[in-house]
Amino acid sequence: MGFRDDFFVVGNIIGITGKVQELPSVYFRSAAGEYGHITQVHKSTYNWGRTRVTNDPGWVITNACPRQCGCGRVAAHEISGAGRVFHKSRSVFVKVETLSAGDLDVVSEAIHRCPYQKSDPHSRDARRAEEERYAQEWDQAHARLPGGRRGAVDFTASGLANKVFGIAYPDRV
């Protein structure tokens, strides 16, 4: 079970930011006024996953830069019901109605690909600590064990695979 599987469903998809084939962020909204999105790719690993689900019937997302923002960029801007711009995307918002059935199938894979809620720490120090934790987990999961990577026998390091498979490397016999 993923975080808020009742909300992050295909029927609640309202659009995307990013290119369909490049793991876009997928935006959701329910009839009850709840909204949220799934970020599949971001430079900060803590920002991958599902956002918290917020209830705000006045929430909108638009590509036009609102007067109160002033950034002048043509990109998705999320605006609260109170009129406050609280998120500017890296890309333009593409409405679900403009996606083909095949594109919607690809986009909806985000629901299964990213089942967890974002950790998204709100201070610079907490974010740095979270990035370090992810890096340590990666290193541990991919550590080279005595028998090779994750216990597999590593013939290439000894040069045996080079002879068996005819792989030619100038620095190996």
C-alpha positions as CSV (number, residue, x, y, z in Angstrom):
1,M,0.0,0.0,0.0
2,G,1.2,3.4,-0.9
3,F,0.7,6.8,0.8
4,R,-2.9,7.9,0.1
5,D,-3.7,5.2,-2.5
6,D,-7.3,6.4,-2.2
7,F,-6.4,9.8,-3.6
8,F,-3.5,9.0,-6.0
9,V,-5.6,7.3,-8.7
10,V,-5.8,7.6,-12.4
11,G,-9.3,9.2,-12.2
12,N,-7.8,12.2,-10.2
13,I,-5.0,13.0,-12.6
14,I,-5.5,16.6,-13.9
15,G,-2.2,17.0,-15.7
16,I,1.6,16.9,-15.8
17,T,4.7,19.1,-15.8
18,G,7.5,17.8,-17.9
19,K,7.7,15.5,-21.0
20,V,5.6,12.3,-21.0
21,Q,8.5,10.0,-21.7
22,E,10.8,11.7,-19.2
23,L,9.1,10.8,-15.9
24,P,7.0,14.0,-15.5
25,S,5.5,15.3,-12.2
26,V,1.9,14.2,-12.2
27,Y,-0.8,16.4,-10.6
28,F,-4.0,15.2,-9.0
29,R,-7.2,16.8,-7.8
30,S,-10.3,15.2,-6.3
31,A,-13.9,16.3,-6.5
32,A,-13.8,17.1,-2.8
33,G,-11.1,19.8,-3.4
34,E,-8.0,17.8,-2.4
35,Y,-4.9,18.2,-4.5
36,G,-1.3,16.9,-4.6
37,H,1.3,15.7,-7.0
38,I,3.9,13.0,-7.5
39,T,7.5,14.1,-8.4
40,Q,9.3,11.3,-10.2
41,V,12.6,13.1,-11.0
42,H,14.3,15.9,-9.1
43,K,17.9,16.8,-8.4
44,S,17.2,16.4,-4.7
45,T,16.3,12.8,-3.7
46,Y,14.2,13.9,-0.7
47,N,11.9,15.6,-3.2
48,W,10.9,12.3,-5.0
49,G,7.5,10.8,-4.3
50,R,4.0,11.9,-3.3
51,T,3.3,15.2,-1.7
52,R,1.0,15.5,1.3
53,V,-2.6,15.8,0.2
54,T,-4.1,19.2,0.9
55,N,-7.8,20.3,0.9
56,D,-8.3,23.7,-0.7
57,P,-11.3,24.1,-3.1
58,G,-9.8,27.3,-4.4
59,W,-6.5,25.9,-5.4
60,V,-5.5,26.4,-9.1
61,I,-2.5,25.7,-11.3
62,T,-1.8,27.9,-14.2
63,N,1.0,28.6,-16.7
64,A,0.5,32.4,-16.6
65,C,2.7,34.2,-14.0
66,P,0.3,35.9,-11.6
67,R,0.8,39.6,-10.8
68,Q,1.7,38.8,-7.2
69,C,4.5,36.4,-8.3
70,G,6.3,38.6,-10.7
71,C,8.8,36.0,-12.0
72,G,7.6,36.5,-15.5
73,R,8.1,32.8,-16.4
74,V,5.7,30.7,-18.5
75,A,5.6,27.7,-16.2
76,A,3.2,26.0,-13.8
77,H,2.3,28.2,-10.8
78,E,0.3,26.7,-8.0
79,I,-1.9,29.2,-6.3
80,S,-3.8,28.7,-3.0
81,G,-7.5,29.6,-2.6
82,A,-6.3,32.7,-0.7
83,G,-4.4,33.8,-3.8
84,R,-0.8,33.0,-2.7
85,V,1.6,31.6,-5.2
86,F,3.3,28.8,-3.2
87,H,5.0,26.7,-5.9
88,K,6.6,27.5,-9.2
89,S,7.4,24.5,-11.4
90,R,10.4,24.0,-13.7
91,S,8.0,23.2,-16.6
92,V,4.7,24.2,-18.1
93,F,1.5,22.4,-16.9
94,V,-0.1,20.2,-19.5
95,K,-3.8,19.3,-18.9
96,V,-4.8,15.7,-18.9
97,E,-7.4,16.4,-21.6
98,T,-4.6,17.0,-24.1
99,L,-2.8,13.7,-23.5
100,S,-3.5,10.7,-25.7
101,A,-4.7,7.5,-24.1
102,G,-1.3,6.0,-24.5
103,D,0.4,9.0,-22.9
104,L,-2.1,8.8,-20.0
105,D,-1.1,5.1,-19.5
106,V,2.6,6.1,-19.3
107,V,1.9,9.1,-17.0
108,S,-0.2,6.9,-14.6
109,E,2.7,4.6,-14.0
110,A,3.9,7.3,-11.5
111,I,1.3,6.0,-9.1
112,H,3.0,2.6,-8.9
113,R,6.5,3.9,-9.4
114,C,6.4,6.3,-6.5
115,P,4.2,4.9,-3.7
116,Y,5.9,6.8,-0.8
117,Q,5.4,10.2,0.6
118,K,8.2,12.7,0.1
119,S,10.3,13.3,3.2
120,D,10.9,17.0,2.1
121,P,12.7,18.4,5.2
122,H,12.2,22.2,5.4
123,S,15.6,23.4,6.6
124,R,18.9,23.4,4.7
125,D,20.6,21.4,7.4
126,A,17.8,18.8,7.5
127,R,17.9,18.5,3.7
128,R,21.7,18.1,3.6
129,A,21.3,15.3,6.3
130,E,18.6,13.6,4.3
131,E,20.8,13.7,1.1
132,E,23.7,12.1,3.1
133,R,21.4,9.4,4.5
134,Y,20.2,8.5,1.0
135,A,23.8,8.4,-0.2
136,Q,24.8,6.1,2.7
137,E,21.8,3.8,2.0
138,W,22.8,3.7,-1.7
139,D,26.4,2.8,-0.8
140,Q,25.3,0.1,1.6
141,A,22.9,-1.4,-0.9
142,H,25.6,-1.5,-3.6
143,A,28.6,-2.4,-1.4
144,R,31.1,-4.8,-2.9
145,L,31.1,-8.0,-0.8
146,P,34.0,-10.5,-0.5
147,G,32.5,-12.6,-3.4
148,G,31.9,-9.6,-5.6
149,R,29.1,-7.1,-5.8
150,R,26.3,-8.2,-3.6
151,G,27.8,-11.6,-3.2
152,A,28.1,-12.4,-6.9
153,V,31.4,-13.8,-8.3
154,D,33.2,-11.1,-10.1
155,F,35.2,-12.8,-12.9
156,T,35.9,-9.5,-14.7
157,A,38.1,-8.1,-11.9
158,S,40.4,-11.2,-12.1
159,G,40.5,-11.0,-15.9
160,L,38.9,-14.4,-16.4
161,A,35.8,-13.0,-18.2
162,N,38.2,-11.2,-20.6
163,K,39.6,-14.6,-21.8
164,V,36.3,-16.5,-21.7
165,F,34.2,-13.9,-23.5
166,G,37.0,-12.5,-25.7
167,I,36.7,-9.0,-24.2
168,A,39.8,-7.0,-25.1
169,Y,41.2,-4.4,-22.7
170,P,44.6,-3.0,-23.3
171,D,45.6,-3.2,-19.6
172,R,44.4,-6.8,-19.1
173,V,45.7,-10.1,-20.4
